[in-house]
Amino acid sequence: MEISERSEMAEEAKRSGEWQGSPLQMGSGLDPYGIEEIVIEFDTGDKEVLVPRLRDEFGSYELMQAATYLDSLSHQLRTHRK
């Protein structure tokens, strides 16, 4: 599916009043389509790269899992600094 088709579908959903999509689209203006990797860089210079397992780009469930991982990681970093 191309970007123009996606935007047309989004406009149609807006007109009909039904919500479709990802939480990333809810008021943030982020486009969750086409995310191929997530790179986490730490202050130590270390880097962690998250890539989708089944496709070339992340799906909504994988993005949700990545967000959960980032939340857990940030919590661990906050408690470690105390």
Backbone hydrogen bonds in HBPLUS format (Angstrom, degrees):
<---DONOR---> <-ACCEPTOR-->    atom                        ^
c    i                          cat <-CA-CA->   ^        H-A-AA   ^      H-
h    n   atom  resd res      DA  || num        DHA   H-A  angle D-A-AA Bond
n    s   type  num  typ     dist DA aas  dist angle  dist       angle   num
A0006-ARG N   A0002-GLU O   3.06 MM   4  6.40 154.6  2.12 151.1 158.7     1
A0007-SER N   A0003-ILE O   2.94 MM   4  6.21 161.0  1.98 154.6 158.9     2
A0008-GLU N   A0004-SER O   2.98 MM   4  6.15 152.3  2.06 142.7 150.4     3
A0009-MET N   A0005-GLU O   2.96 MM   4  6.18 155.8  2.02 145.3 151.7     4
A0010-ALA N   A0006-ARG O   2.91 MM   4  6.17 151.0  1.99 146.6 155.1     5
A0011-GLU N   A0007-SER O   2.94 MM   4  6.15 158.0  1.98 146.5 151.9     6
A0012-GLU N   A0008-GLU O   2.96 MM   4  6.18 156.4  2.02 147.1 153.7     7
A0013-ALA N   A0009-MET O   2.98 MM   4  6.19 153.7  2.05 144.4 151.2     8
A0014-LYS N   A0010-ALA O   2.98 MM   4  6.26 150.7  2.07 146.2 154.1     9
A0015-ARG N   A0011-GLU O   3.01 MM   4  6.31 159.5  2.06 149.7 154.4    10
A0016-SER N   A0012-GLU O   3.02 MM   4  6.25 152.2  2.10 145.8 153.3    11
A0017-GLY N   A0013-ALA O   3.02 MM   4  6.08 120.5  2.38 135.6 149.8    12
A0017-GLY N   A0014-LYS O   3.18 MM   3  5.13 142.6  2.33  95.6 106.5    13
A0025-GLN N   A0022-SER O   2.91 MM   3  5.53 155.6  1.97 117.3 124.3    14
A0026-MET N   A0023-PRO O   3.18 MM   3  5.22 156.2  2.24 102.8 110.0    15
A0027-GLY N   A0025-GLN O   2.82 MM   2  5.90 116.3  2.24 119.2 102.2    16
A0058-PHE N   A0035-ILE O   2.79 MM  23  5.66 159.9  1.83 165.3 170.0    17
A0038-ILE N   A0050-LEU O   2.87 MM  12  5.01 154.6  1.94 143.2 150.9    18
A0050-LEU N   A0038-ILE O   2.76 MM  12  5.01 170.2  1.77 154.4 157.1    19
A0040-ILE N   A0048-GLU O   2.75 MM   8  5.06 169.2  1.77 158.1 161.9    20
A0048-GLU N   A0040-ILE O   2.80 MM   8  5.06 157.9  1.85 147.6 155.1    21
A0042-PHE N   A0046-ASP O   2.91 MM   4  5.37 172.2  1.92 155.6 158.3    22
A0045-GLY N   A0042-PHE O   3.00 MM   3  5.52 164.9  2.03 117.8 122.2    23
A0063-LEU N   A0059-GLY O   2.99 MM   4  6.24 152.4  2.07 151.1 159.4    24
A0064-MET N   A0060-SER O   2.94 MM   4  6.17 150.7  2.03 144.6 152.5    25
A0065-GLN N   A0061-TYR O   2.93 MM   4  6.24 156.6  1.99 149.3 155.5    26
A0066-ALA N   A0062-GLU O   2.89 MM   4  6.11 153.0  1.96 144.2 151.8    27
A0067-ALA N   A0063-LEU O   2.91 MM   4  6.12 154.5  1.97 145.2 151.9    28
A0068-THR N   A0064-MET O   2.96 MM   4  6.25 151.7  2.04 146.3 154.0    29
A0069-TYR N   A0065-GLN O   2.93 MM   4  6.19 156.2  1.99 147.2 153.7    30
A0070-LEU N   A0066-ALA O   2.88 MM   4  6.16 158.8  1.93 149.9 155.6    31
A0071-ASP N   A0067-ALA O   2.94 MM   4  6.13 152.4  2.01 145.1 152.4    32
A0072-SER N   A0068-THR O   2.99 MM   4  6.22 160.5  2.02 148.7 153.7    33
A0073-LEU N   A0069-TYR O   2.84 MM   4  6.05 159.4  1.88 151.6 157.9    34
A0074-SER N   A0070-LEU O   2.88 MM   4  6.02 160.4  1.92 147.0 152.0    35
A0075-HIS N   A0071-ASP O   3.01 MM   4  6.19 152.0  2.09 144.3 152.0    36
A0076-GLN N   A0072-SER O   3.00 MM   4  6.28 158.8  2.05 149.1 154.4    37
A0077-LEU N   A0073-LEU O   2.98 MM   4  6.24 155.4  2.04 148.3 155.3    38
A0078-ARG N   A0074-SER O   2.94 MM   4  6.15 155.0  2.00 145.6 152.1    39
A0079-THR N   A0075-HIS O   3.02 MM   4  6.28 164.8  2.05 153.7 157.0    40
A0080-HIS N   A0076-GLN O   2.96 MM   4  6.03 144.2  2.09 141.4 151.6    41
A0081-ARG N   A0077-LEU O   3.13 MM   4  6.29 142.5  2.28 142.3 150.3    42
